[in-house]
Amino acid sequence: MMKKSALIVLMGAFVCFSAAAQEKFNGLGVNMGNLYRMSDAKTRSISPENFNGEKGKGGMATTGTGAGPSRELGQGWKVSPSVVIKKHTTYTVAEINESGAIQHIWMTPTGNWRYSIIRFYWDDETTPSVETPVGDFFCMGWGRYAAVTSLAVVVNPGSGLNCYWPMPFRKKCRITMENIADEDMVLYYQVDYTLTDVPKDAGYFHAQFRRVNPLPFKQDYTIVDGITGKGQYVGTYLAYGSNKNGWWGEGEIKFFMDGDTKFPTIAGTGTEDYFNGAYDFDSQHKKADGAETSQYTEFSGPYTGLPQVLRGDGHYDIAQRFGLYRWHIADPVRFEKDLKVTLQDLGWHHDGRYMPLQDDLATVAFWYQSEPHGVFPVFPSKDVLEVN
């Protein structure tokens, strides 16, 4: 008969062996704390120099947008760095037919960023899980460059648009770009991904765009609704156009989840509070004569930011416009059955009363969930999308 001490040692070894077997790393969720870990994941990348991300097939083009500049150098010398997407056509940016995850996307599209619509389809779905203008997806809703330095989205000088949202898929991934403009556009892009096993509890990435201009009087703006299933809400981008010259950010953001009706489970205390600022995003500055003046202060951080402030000139032809983001990376809003998110548009009357506003609001909601997802609203027409 085995001694008790030997049995304990044997059981301990079995537990350690089992734990080690369960800890095999699949290459997903990479960070500074596990960057050293080895895995069987395979790295691939899709770009105009390797349309299908095939191993050993990059830089083989003999025709492309760089054929002229490379004519004396030949194959392998930046012959196909970009693509032209004709007006009123849809281009397939990436199509992957294995299990894995998108880990990084870089692109720089020309033209009107509101008129370039990016869509993502997971596995065999026929309706997109992501549908939004490319500018708003990358926190550039007003079509003008502003530096963004966050964990999920980074926008660098020269309009380098970067996305780091992890996007797992089990059978297939398809990404398209539709050009609804009346002019052709040029797209430089790179989609970096890994081929690996995806955990059973991995949700699918979703993003949905909405815009109302102007918002009807005393009506809440709906950031997203119709979400059904289990998941977590992970971020909001807001392109806010003020139709007045006063302060606009008193409205509360509310999360209605899992059967909430009239009253939400989560109710914030104000728009600038939700985006983790305070007191009108205002900071005091001293003029040369020593007097103090106040103004909106841009900022961009890992989770929150007001990276873009387009200041009005006091007249009706140029309105104040703002770009804000709030990533729920460290604090995802989890739901079991359904979710709706709303925003109040609220400022001040001269006598200290709240004033319901009628502003130009456009948002992208970001979340993960199990499929199938709910029906998205009909995508806005070109006229509705237009930024004046």
C-alpha positions as CSV (number, residue, x, y, z in Angstrom):
1,M,0.0,0.0,0.0
2,M,1.3,3.5,-1.0
3,K,2.3,5.6,2.0
4,K,0.1,8.6,2.7
5,S,3.0,11.1,2.2
6,A,3.9,9.6,-1.2
7,L,0.2,9.7,-2.3
8,I,0.1,13.4,-1.4
9,V,3.2,14.1,-3.4
10,L,1.8,12.2,-6.4
11,M,-1.5,14.0,-6.2
12,G,0.3,17.3,-6.0
13,A,2.4,16.5,-9.0
14,F,-0.8,15.5,-10.9
15,V,-2.4,18.8,-10.0
16,C,0.6,20.8,-11.1
17,F,0.8,18.8,-14.4
18,S,-2.9,19.4,-15.0
19,A,-2.6,23.1,-14.3
20,A,0.3,23.4,-16.6
21,A,-1.6,21.6,-19.3
22,Q,-4.6,24.0,-18.8
23,E,-2.3,27.0,-19.0
24,K,-1.2,26.5,-22.6
25,F,-1.1,30.0,-24.0
26,N,-3.1,30.6,-27.2
27,G,-1.4,33.9,-28.0
28,L,-4.4,36.1,-27.3
29,G,-4.6,38.9,-24.7
30,V,-1.0,39.8,-25.0
31,N,0.3,42.4,-22.6
32,M,3.6,43.4,-20.8
33,G,2.8,40.8,-18.2
34,N,2.7,37.8,-20.5
35,L,4.7,39.0,-23.6
36,Y,7.4,36.4,-22.8
37,R,5.0,33.4,-23.1
38,M,5.3,31.1,-26.1
39,S,2.4,29.8,-28.1
40,D,1.4,28.0,-31.3
41,A,-0.3,31.0,-32.7
42,K,0.7,32.1,-36.1
43,T,1.1,35.8,-37.1
44,R,-0.3,37.0,-40.4
45,S,-1.0,40.3,-42.1
46,I,-3.2,41.6,-44.9
47,S,-2.3,44.6,-47.0
48,P,-2.2,45.7,-50.7
49,E,1.2,43.9,-50.8
50,N,-0.4,40.7,-49.6
51,F,-4.2,40.7,-50.2
52,N,-4.8,37.3,-48.6
53,G,-2.2,37.3,-45.8
54,E,-0.5,34.2,-47.2
55,K,2.8,33.0,-45.8
56,G,5.7,34.0,-48.0
57,K,3.5,35.9,-50.5
58,G,4.1,39.5,-49.5
59,G,5.6,42.0,-51.9
60,M,5.2,40.0,-55.0
61,A,3.0,42.4,-57.0
62,T,4.0,43.5,-60.5
63,T,1.1,45.9,-60.9
64,G,-0.5,48.4,-58.5
65,T,-0.6,52.0,-57.4
66,G,3.2,52.1,-57.0
67,A,4.0,50.6,-60.4
68,G,5.0,54.0,-61.8
69,P,7.4,55.0,-59.0
70,S,8.9,51.5,-58.9
71,R,9.3,51.1,-62.7
72,E,13.1,51.1,-62.5
73,L,13.3,48.9,-59.4
74,G,10.8,46.2,-60.3
75,Q,9.1,43.5,-58.2
76,G,9.5,43.7,-54.4
77,W,9.9,47.5,-54.4
78,K,6.6,48.9,-53.2
79,V,4.7,48.2,-56.3
80,S,1.3,47.9,-54.5
81,P,1.1,50.0,-51.4
82,S,-2.5,51.0,-51.7
83,V,-5.8,50.5,-53.5
84,V,-8.3,52.8,-55.3
85,I,-11.9,52.3,-54.2
86,K,-14.1,53.6,-57.0
87,K,-17.1,55.8,-56.1
88,H,-20.3,54.0,-55.1
89,T,-18.5,50.6,-54.8
90,T,-17.5,48.2,-51.9
91,Y,-14.0,46.8,-51.5
92,T,-13.1,43.7,-49.5
93,V,-10.3,44.8,-47.2
94,A,-9.8,41.3,-45.6
95,E,-11.2,37.8,-45.8
96,I,-9.9,35.2,-43.4
97,N,-11.2,31.6,-43.3
98,E,-9.7,30.2,-40.1
99,S,-9.9,30.7,-36.4
100,G,-8.1,33.6,-34.8
101,A,-8.3,37.3,-33.9
102,I,-7.7,40.7,-35.4
103,Q,-5.0,42.3,-33.2
104,H,-4.3,45.6,-35.0
105,I,-5.6,47.6,-37.9
106,W,-3.8,50.6,-39.5
107,M,-5.2,52.6,-42.4
108,T,-5.1,56.1,-43.9
109,P,-8.1,56.7,-46.2
110,T,-8.4,59.7,-48.5
111,G,-11.6,61.6,-49.2
112,N,-14.5,62.3,-46.8
113,W,-14.2,60.0,-43.8
114,R,-18.0,60.0,-43.2
115,Y,-18.5,58.6,-46.7
116,S,-16.2,55.6,-46.2
117,I,-18.2,52.9,-44.4
118,I,-16.3,50.1,-42.7
119,R,-18.1,46.8,-41.9
120,F,-17.0,43.6,-40.1
121,Y,-18.7,40.2,-40.5
122,W,-17.9,37.3,-38.2
123,D,-18.1,33.6,-39.2
124,D,-21.1,33.1,-41.5
125,E,-23.3,36.1,-40.6
126,T,-24.9,38.0,-43.4
127,T,-25.4,41.3,-41.5
128,P,-22.4,43.2,-40.1
129,S,-21.4,43.3,-36.5
130,V,-19.6,46.5,-37.1
131,E,-21.1,49.2,-39.3
132,T,-19.8,52.8,-39.0
133,P,-18.1,55.6,-41.0
134,V,-14.4,55.0,-40.9
135,G,-13.7,58.4,-39.3
136,D,-16.0,57.9,-36.4
137,F,-14.7,54.4,-35.8
138,F,-11.3,55.9,-35.3
139,C,-12.5,58.9,-33.2
140,M,-12.3,61.3,-36.1
141,G,-16.0,62.1,-36.6
142,W,-15.5,65.6,-37.9
143,G,-13.2,64.6,-40.7
144,R,-10.2,66.5,-39.4
145,Y,-7.1,65.2,-37.8
146,A,-6.6,65.3,-34.0
147,A,-4.0,63.3,-32.1
148,V,-5.5,60.4,-30.1
149,T,-3.3,58.3,-27.7
150,S,-5.5,55.7,-26.1
151,L,-5.3,51.9,-25.5
152,A,-8.0,51.1,-28.1
153,V,-7.5,53.8,-30.8
154,V,-4.4,55.7,-31.7
155,V,-4.4,58.5,-34.3
156,N,-1.0,59.8,-35.4
157,P,0.2,62.7,-37.5
158,G,-0.5,62.4,-41.2
159,S,-3.9,60.8,-40.4
160,G,-2.5,57.4,-39.3
161,L,-5.6,55.6,-38.0
162,N,-4.9,52.7,-35.7
163,C,-7.2,50.3,-33.8
164,Y,-6.2,47.8,-31.1
165,W,-9.5,46.3,-30.2
166,P,-9.1,42.5,-30.0
167,M,-11.5,40.9,-32.4
168,P,-11.8,37.1,-32.2
169,F,-13.6,34.9,-34.7
170,R,-14.1,31.2,-34.9
171,K,-14.5,30.4,-38.6
172,K,-14.3,33.5,-40.7
173,C,-13.6,37.2,-40.7
174,R,-14.6,39.6,-43.5
175,I,-13.9,43.4,-43.5
176,T,-15.3,45.7,-46.2
177,M,-15.1,49.4,-47.1
178,E,-17.9,51.0,-49.0
179,N,-17.2,54.3,-50.7
180,I,-20.5,56.2,-51.0
181,A,-18.9,59.4,-52.2
182,D,-19.1,60.8,-55.7
183,E,-15.4,60.6,-56.0
184,D,-12.9,57.7,-56.0
185,M,-10.8,57.3,-52.8
186,V,-7.3,55.8,-52.1
187,L,-6.9,53.4,-49.1
188,Y,-3.6,52.4,-47.5
189,Y,-4.2,49.7,-44.9
190,Q,-2.7,46.8,-43.0
191,V,-4.7,44.2,-40.9
192,D,-2.5,42.3,-38.5
193,Y,-4.0,39.1,-37.0
194,T,-3.2,35.8,-35.4
195,L,-4.4,32.3,-36.3
196,T,-5.1,30.4,-33.1
197,D,-7.8,28.6,-31.0
198,V,-10.4,31.0,-29.6
199,P,-11.7,30.4,-26.1
200,K,-15.3,29.3,-25.7
201,D,-16.2,32.3,-23.6
202,A,-14.9,34.8,-26.2
203,G,-17.5,37.3,-27.3
204,Y,-17.6,39.0,-30.8
205,F,-16.7,42.6,-31.3
206,H,-19.5,45.0,-32.3
207,A,-19.7,48.7,-33.2
208,Q,-22.7,50.7,-34.3
209,F,-23.0,54.3,-35.5
210,R,-25.9,56.6,-35.1
211,R,-26.6,60.3,-35.8
212,V,-29.4,62.7,-35.1
213,N,-29.2,66.4,-36.2
214,P,-30.9,68.2,-34.7
215,L,-32.1,66.2,-31.7
216,P,-35.8,66.8,-31.1
217,F,-36.7,69.0,-28.1
218,K,-36.7,67.2,-24.7
219,Q,-35.9,63.9,-26.4
220,D,-33.1,61.6,-25.1
221,Y,-30.5,60.6,-27.7
222,T,-30.1,56.9,-28.1
223,I,-26.5,55.7,-28.3
224,V,-27.6,52.1,-28.9
225,D,-30.5,49.9,-28.2
226,G,-31.8,46.5,-29.5
227,I,-28.8,44.7,-28.1
228,T,-29.9,41.2,-27.1
229,G,-27.8,38.4,-25.6
230,K,-25.0,38.3,-23.1
231,G,-22.0,40.6,-23.3
232,Q,-20.2,43.7,-22.1
233,Y,-20.3,47.3,-23.3
234,V,-16.7,48.6,-23.8
235,G,-16.8,52.1,-25.2
236,T,-18.4,55.2,-26.6
237,Y,-17.2,57.8,-29.2
238,L,-19.2,61.0,-29.4
239,A,-18.9,63.6,-32.1
240,Y,-20.9,66.5,-30.6
241,G,-21.9,69.5,-32.6
242,S,-23.3,72.4,-30.5
243,N,-26.0,74.5,-32.1
244,K,-25.5,77.1,-29.5
245,N,-22.5,78.9,-28.1
246,G,-23.1,77.9,-24.4
247,W,-22.2,74.9,-22.4
248,W,-23.7,71.7,-23.6
249,G,-22.6,68.9,-21.3
250,E,-25.0,68.6,-18.4
251,G,-26.9,65.6,-19.8
252,E,-26.7,62.2,-18.1
253,I,-25.7,58.9,-19.8
254,K,-27.8,56.0,-18.7
255,F,-27.5,52.2,-19.1
256,F,-30.7,50.2,-19.2
257,M,-29.9,46.6,-18.8
258,D,-31.6,43.2,-18.4
259,G,-35.2,44.3,-18.3
260,D,-34.8,47.9,-17.1
261,T,-37.8,50.0,-18.3
262,K,-38.4,53.5,-17.1
263,F,-35.3,53.8,-14.9
264,P,-31.8,52.5,-15.6
265,T,-29.4,50.6,-13.5
266,I,-26.6,53.0,-14.2
267,A,-27.2,56.8,-14.3
268,G,-24.2,59.2,-14.7
269,T,-24.1,62.7,-13.5
270,G,-23.2,64.6,-16.6
271,T,-21.7,64.3,-20.1
272,E,-18.2,65.6,-19.1
273,D,-18.4,63.4,-16.0
274,Y,-19.0,60.3,-18.1
275,F,-16.0,61.2,-20.2
276,N,-14.1,61.5,-17.0
277,G,-13.6,65.3,-17.1
278,A,-15.1,67.9,-14.9
279,Y,-16.5,71.5,-14.9
280,D,-16.9,72.0,-18.6
281,F,-13.5,70.5,-19.5
282,D,-12.4,74.0,-18.4
283,S,-8.9,75.1,-17.3
284,Q,-7.8,78.5,-16.3
285,H,-5.1,80.3,-18.3
286,K,-3.4,83.5,-17.6
287,K,-3.1,86.1,-20.3
288,A,0.0,88.3,-20.8
289,D,-1.6,91.0,-18.7
290,G,-2.2,88.6,-15.9
291,A,-5.9,88.3,-16.3
292,E,-7.4,84.8,-16.3
293,T,-9.4,83.3,-19.1
294,S,-11.1,80.0,-19.4
295,Q,-11.4,77.6,-22.3
296,Y,-11.9,74.0,-23.3
297,T,-8.8,71.9,-22.7
298,E,-8.1,69.0,-25.1
299,F,-6.7,65.8,-23.6
300,S,-6.1,62.2,-24.6
301,G,-5.4,59.3,-22.2
302,P,-5.5,55.5,-22.2
303,Y,-9.3,55.3,-21.4
304,T,-10.8,58.7,-21.9
305,G,-10.2,61.8,-24.0
306,L,-11.5,65.1,-25.5
307,P,-8.9,65.1,-28.3
308,Q,-10.8,67.4,-30.6
309,V,-12.2,70.9,-30.0
310,L,-13.3,72.9,-33.1
311,R,-14.0,76.3,-31.6
312,G,-16.9,78.4,-32.9
313,D,-16.4,82.0,-33.9
314,G,-19.5,83.4,-32.3
315,H,-21.5,83.4,-35.5
316,Y,-24.0,80.8,-36.8
317,D,-21.8,79.7,-39.8
318,I,-19.2,78.0,-37.6
319,A,-20.5,76.0,-34.7
320,Q,-18.6,74.5,-31.7
321,R,-17.7,70.9,-32.3
322,F,-16.2,68.3,-30.1
323,G,-14.8,64.7,-30.3
324,L,-14.8,62.6,-27.1
325,Y,-14.2,58.9,-26.2
326,R,-14.7,56.8,-23.2
327,W,-13.3,53.2,-23.1
328,H,-14.7,50.8,-20.6
329,I,-11.6,48.6,-20.7
330,A,-11.0,48.4,-17.0
331,D,-14.7,48.7,-16.2
332,P,-16.8,47.0,-18.8
333,V,-20.6,47.3,-18.4
334,R,-21.8,43.7,-18.3
335,F,-25.3,42.6,-19.3
336,E,-27.0,39.2,-19.4
337,K,-30.0,39.7,-21.7
338,D,-30.3,43.2,-23.2
339,L,-28.8,46.7,-23.2
340,K,-29.8,50.2,-24.1
341,V,-27.7,53.3,-23.7
342,T,-29.0,56.9,-23.8
343,L,-27.7,60.4,-23.5
344,Q,-29.5,63.6,-22.5
345,D,-28.6,66.8,-24.4
346,L,-28.7,69.5,-21.7
347,G,-27.3,73.0,-21.1
348,W,-28.4,76.0,-19.0
349,H,-31.0,78.8,-19.2
350,H,-29.8,82.2,-18.2
351,D,-31.7,82.0,-14.9
352,G,-30.0,78.7,-13.6
353,R,-32.5,76.2,-15.0
354,Y,-31.5,73.3,-17.2
355,M,-32.1,73.9,-20.9
356,P,-32.9,70.9,-23.2
357,L,-30.8,71.4,-26.3
358,Q,-31.3,70.4,-29.9
359,D,-27.8,69.6,-31.0
360,D,-26.0,67.5,-33.6
361,L,-25.1,64.2,-32.0
362,A,-23.2,61.3,-33.6
363,T,-21.9,58.2,-31.8
364,V,-20.3,54.9,-32.1
365,A,-21.1,52.3,-29.5
366,F,-18.6,49.5,-28.9
367,W,-19.4,46.2,-27.3
368,Y,-18.7,42.4,-27.2
369,Q,-21.5,39.8,-27.1
370,S,-22.4,36.3,-28.0
371,E,-24.0,35.9,-31.5
372,P,-26.5,36.4,-33.0
373,H,-26.7,40.1,-32.5
374,G,-29.9,42.2,-32.7
375,V,-31.0,44.0,-35.9
376,F,-29.1,47.2,-36.5
377,P,-31.1,50.3,-37.6
378,V,-31.1,51.3,-41.3
379,F,-27.8,53.0,-42.0
380,P,-28.1,56.7,-42.5
381,S,-28.1,58.1,-46.1
382,K,-25.3,60.2,-47.5
383,D,-27.2,63.4,-46.8
384,V,-27.8,62.5,-43.2
385,L,-24.1,61.7,-42.8
386,E,-22.9,65.0,-44.2
387,V,-20.7,67.2,-42.0
388,N,-21.1,70.9,-42.8
